[in-house]
Amino acid sequence: MVDADGPKLPSGADIDAVLAFLPLLERPDFQASRWTRQGSWIPRLVDAPEVQQLQQALARHGFVVAFDGPSWRAEAEHYQSDPAALAGASLADVCRLLTVHLRSDRFVAGQFASAVASGQIAALLRRLRAIRDEELAAR
């Protein structure tokens, strides 16, 4: 897939690869992170291995896109606060939102796991599933 703005977007196979994580994220007992003192006397929050694997899969399958994040902040906040808007988000915008979460985790450790725990990442993956389903139906 190619976005009208130019960058190559993830393919259906790429979407399927990250959708494999959705059942796990939707489990009510899934813990996105946990506190540990391993290796230190100070407790620290550690992401679940599956969260780390999801982050790697998103990067590997082309969901991390280059864009001007600060100028797109209002739009990101709109999608975060309005489920109806997210339900109509384009593939490019879902990639931007995932990129925002992944970039934020570089500056605030545990932010991505927090977005997983709050259901934000699962909501984005559900939108990806809908986009893939819409594309398959159009064929």
C-alpha positions in Angstrom: 0.0 0.0 0.0 1.2 3.5 -0.7 -0.3 6.6 1.0 -1.3 9.5 -1.2 1.2 11.5 0.7 4.0 9.2 -0.5 5.4 6.8 2.2 4.9 3.1 1.7 2.4 1.8 4.2 2.2 -1.7 5.7 0.7 -4.4 3.5 -2.1 -6.8 4.4 0.5 -9.4 5.5 2.1 -6.7 7.7 -1.2 -6.0 9.3 -1.9 -9.7 9.8 1.5 -10.0 11.5 0.7 -7.4 14.2 -3.0 -8.5 14.5 -1.6 -11.8 15.9 -1.1 -9.8 19.1 -4.7 -8.7 19.4 -6.1 -11.7 21.2 -3.4 -11.4 23.9 -4.1 -7.7 24.4 -7.8 -8.3 24.7 -7.4 -10.9 27.5 -8.6 -9.4 30.7 -5.8 -11.0 32.7 -3.0 -9.7 30.5 -0.4 -7.7 32.4 1.5 -5.3 30.1 4.1 -4.6 32.7 5.2 -5.6 36.2 7.3 -4.2 39.0 10.6 -5.9 39.8 13.7 -5.4 41.8 15.7 -7.8 39.7 19.2 -6.3 39.2 18.5 -3.4 41.5 17.3 -2.6 45.0 15.1 0.1 43.5 11.8 -1.2 42.1 11.3 -0.6 38.4 8.5 -1.3 35.9 9.4 -3.8 33.3 7.4 -4.4 30.1 6.0 -7.9 29.5 8.0 -9.8 26.8 4.9 -9.8 24.6 4.8 -6.0 24.7 8.4 -5.8 23.7 7.7 -8.3 20.9 4.8 -6.2 19.7 7.0 -3.1 19.6 9.5 -5.0 17.5 6.8 -6.3 15.2 5.4 -2.8 14.6 8.9 -1.5 13.7 9.7 -4.6 11.5 6.4 -4.5 9.6 6.5 -0.8 8.7 4.1 0.8 11.2 6.7 3.3 12.3 6.5 6.2 9.9 8.3 9.5 9.6 6.2 12.6 10.1 6.1 15.9 11.9 4.7 14.7 15.3 4.5 18.0 17.0 2.4 19.6 14.2 0.1 16.5 14.2 -0.5 16.6 18.0 -4.0 18.0 17.9 -5.1 15.3 15.4 -3.6 12.6 17.6 -5.4 14.0 20.6 -8.7 14.1 18.6 -8.3 10.4 17.7 -7.5 9.5 21.4 -10.5 11.3 22.7 -13.1 10.4 20.0 -13.7 6.7 19.3 -15.9 7.6 16.4 -13.0 9.4 14.8 -10.7 6.5 15.4 -13.3 4.2 13.8 -12.7 6.2 10.5 -9.0 6.6 10.8 -6.9 5.9 7.7 -4.1 3.4 7.7 -1.6 6.3 7.5 -3.2 7.9 10.6 -3.2 4.6 12.6 0.5 4.2 11.7 1.1 7.8 13.0 -0.7 7.0 16.2 1.3 3.8 16.7 4.5 5.8 16.0 3.5 8.4 18.6 3.2 5.7 21.2 6.4 4.1 20.3 8.3 7.4 20.2 6.9 8.4 23.5 8.2 5.2 25.1 11.7 6.3 24.2 11.3 9.4 26.4 9.0 8.0 29.1 9.8 4.4 29.9 6.7 2.3 30.2 4.5 4.6 28.2 3.8 2.0 25.5 3.0 -0.6 28.1 0.6 1.9 29.7 -1.1 2.4 26.3 -1.4 -1.3 26.0 -2.9 -1.6 29.5 -5.4 1.2 28.9 -6.7 -0.5 25.7 -5.4 2.2 23.4 -3.1 -0.1 21.4 -5.8 -2.8 21.2 -8.2 -0.1 19.8 -5.6 0.8 17.1 -5.2 -2.9 16.3 -9.0 -3.3 16.0 -9.0 -0.4 13.5 -6.2 -2.1 11.6 -8.4 -5.3 11.4 -11.3 -3.2 10.1 -9.1 -1.6 7.5 -7.8 -5.0 6.4 -11.3 -6.4 6.3 -12.6 -3.4 4.2 -9.7 -3.9 1.8 -10.5 -7.6 1.4 -14.2 -6.9 0.9 -13.3 -4.3 -1.9 -11.5 -7.0 -3.9 
